[in-house]
C-alpha cells in the first residue's frame, strides 16, 4: 500500500467506528480488503464506493469476519 491507500483505509476505519461488530481489527481487515478491490484511479472514498459494490462488500465482510 502507498500513502494514498493508507489515508483511505484510515478514513474507512474511522467511518466504521460505532458500526455493530466493527472491532478495530475487523474494521482494519475489511477496509484493506475493500481498498484492494477498488481501482487505483477511483476518486470516491471506500465508504462511498462500498455502497454501490455489494458483491465486493459482502466478500470483504466475510474475509474480515464481520457479522
Secondary structure, 3 states (H helix, E strand, C coil): CCHHHHHHHHHHHHHHCCCCCCCHHHHHHHHHHHHHHCCCCCCCCHHHHHCCCHHHHHHHHHHHCCC
